[in-house]
């Protein structure tokens, strides 16, 4: 059995168990359209078909999955959910459709296409699990997912994001098809002569336009370089975090053009006179990386969650040779509160989930040592990308972003720490969970670099010029990676001083890298940290047996 077939089979069981709880089957005749107000995009109308699916437990579970993962531990108002985001994407898709139909009557979007695009927006995130991308980073490195991604790429030549691929196969299950069939048999909800094409919705979700090149722009509105998904989360994440990050949406959707490509596909493009709208969007994303996605406390919190699952938990997620993927999906596709409740039941009398207990009481691991290219001693002398220093730093980043290698290094650090910490209660209490290595990925703008910008006739080639020719995006990303990106070695208060010494010695010996005083000063801990007691020795606030 291929991995695709196995995943479909197991997902079918999971989807079926959720849909069986749907009480709307008893009141389908009474479902009517709704008007919902959103703080970002205002009022949007939803058809009876959309209301039926929005009320489905498969979508309602998104109310319990935070959009920005554990960012609420740093930005208290960042409690918006994947469900909020879903409504926002649907609203944006409708606005873009209306604008295109007004401006491009020869390529207008039909009513059937419009319905399917809104449904794709509705379902595009159903593959998300607890704390959004925090859980995605856990399962995306598992052997089953690597096989699934490989088989899918062999079939389509596409590489969707992990949650998009899970969403794709959730909608492909027989259980979901039965849900749609039930809807089709309800005349009061269905639009006359409408045939809901699940395969079309699935292709829209992952942007798989190759089977319909003349309508490529439809897919790019849902999943493309500047799709409705990105436009919503940039505005929503900034708004709920309380950040002043804005872009001109109206200028973007009112200047976007449809252009024929070399392969005869018709794609969305931004003409040169309106390139500033695109620049604003890119700048907004870069700022959110700096403010939210790469905030050191958020990285620490999500790293603690990942470490709890990957490195130290005895549950099914750490095993590559698990008996079936159904166990995996039952575990990984939990919502935020389901994760807490599930772990709550397992915690009584146990001490192996200490990171989760700390996490949900906001007892975070803190910076012990920070690394960046510009923190390397003699960086100015050797900042050439081909220098030995740059190669060694690149090797360090690659090693620390590999889960298997990171676990080996952590084990080595743990054993070294045991030799360094003086004998006593502090040493006796030390455990490997109290140190962590987190090297975040650099900002991803790969899709935007593929954009082609139509320019004035006298300038342009047949299909315009690459976006990188009119905007130095590569230089921006490189500058961020060189000057703003930071890799972290975290430790619990009371152990940071010792961990900093261990890390510094290791980096010098293993990678021939020495770092200046900024690597220490950014951590903001006094030398007295070596005499501080960790929270469980200095306070009776928490006991190992206490539930979440």
C-alpha positions, 0 to 999 in steps of 0.5 A: 500500500502506498503512503497516499492510500494509507493516509487516505484510509486513516484520515477517512476514519478520523474525518468520519468520527468527527462528522458523525457528531454533526447535528445539522443533519437534523436541521438542514432544511432550516439552514439560511444565509448568515451575515458575519462581521469581521474587525479586519474586513467588515461585513461578509455574507455567507450562503446556506452552503457555506453556513452548512460547512462552517458549522461542520465540526471539521471546520468548527474545530478551527475555533480552538486552534490559535492562528499564531501558535504560542504568540499569545504568551508574548502578545496577550491579545494574539488569541485569534484563531484559524476559524477567524482567519478562514472567515477573513480569507473567504471575505478577501476572496470574494472582494478579489473576485468582484474586482476581477469581474469588474475589470476583466469582463473577458475573463470573468469568474463564473458563479460556479468558480466563485462558489468553489473558490470560496469553499476552497478558502473555507477548507484551506486550513482544516489540516491544521492542528494544535497551535498551528505551525508549532505542530506542523514543525513536529510532524513535517519531519516524521518519516510518514510525512516525508514519504507522503510528500515524496509520493505527492511530488512524484505525481504532481511536481508540486510541493505544498506546505504540510497543513495544505497537503493534509487539508487536501487529503482530508477533502479526498476522503470518502467520509467527506464525500458522503458529507457533500452528497448529503448536502447535495440532496438538500434542495433548500440549501443547494443552488440549482444545477450546481455540482460541487467538484471536490477535486477542483476545491482540493486543487485550488487549496494547494494551487495545482493549476497545471490541469487548467492553465487558462484559469491559472489565476483562479488557483493563485487567488487561493494559493499563490505568491500573493494569495488571499491567505497571505493578505489576511494573515498579514493584516490579522496577525499584526492587528491582534498583536497590536502592531502598526503593520499596514499595506494598501489592499485596495490598491493591490486588488484594483491594479492586479492584472491577468497576463498570458505566460510562455506556457499559455497559462493566464496568471495574476500579475502586478504592473510596474506602476503599482509595484509599491503595493507589492513592496508594502506587502513584502515589508509587512511580512518582513516586519512580522517575522521580526516582531512575532514569528522570530521573537525569542520568547515565542521561539523558546515556547514553540521549541519547548512544545516541540522538544516535549514531543520529539525528544522526550515524550514516550508517545507515538509521535517520537516513533517513526515505526508506529503501528498505524498512521491513525494513531498519529492523526488522532494525536497530532490533529488535536486542537489546543484545548484537546492537547491540554486535556489529553495531557492532563489525563496522562500527567497524574503521578508522572514527571515526564511532561514537565515542559508542558506544565512549565509552558502553560504557566509561562515558565519559559526557557531563556536565552543563554547564548545567541549566535548570528553571523555578525556576532562572530569575532572578526566578522568584518574581516571574513564576511565574504560568503566563501570564507571559512567562517561563513562555511562553518557558520552555515554548517552550524545552522544546518546541523542545529536545524536537523532534529536528529543531530540536534538531539545528539548535541543536546545529549552531549551538552547535558552530560557536559553540564552534569560535570560542570554544575557543582554537587548539590540539589541544583545538580540533582534536579538538572534534566535534559529538558532544561536546555534547548537549541532553536535555530529558526528558518529564515524568512521564506519569499520563494514564491514572490521571487517567481513573480513576473512584472509586466512593464511598459511596452518599450521596456518589456520582454514578451512576458515582462521582467522578473520581480527581482529586477525591480525590487531587491528582494534577495538582498533584503532576505540576505540582509535579514539573514546576516544581520537580523536572524539569530539562533538560540541556545536556551536554558532554565533560569539557574542553569544559563550561566553554565550552559553559556560556557558549555555552548561557547566551548563547543562552538569553538571546538566543533566549528572553529567559531568564536563569538563576541560579547553581544552573544552573551549581552543579548541574553541579559542574565547576570553572572549570579545566575550560577547561584540562582535556584530553578523554580521548583527548588525555590518555590512550592508553586508547582509540583511534578504531579500537578495537572495542567 
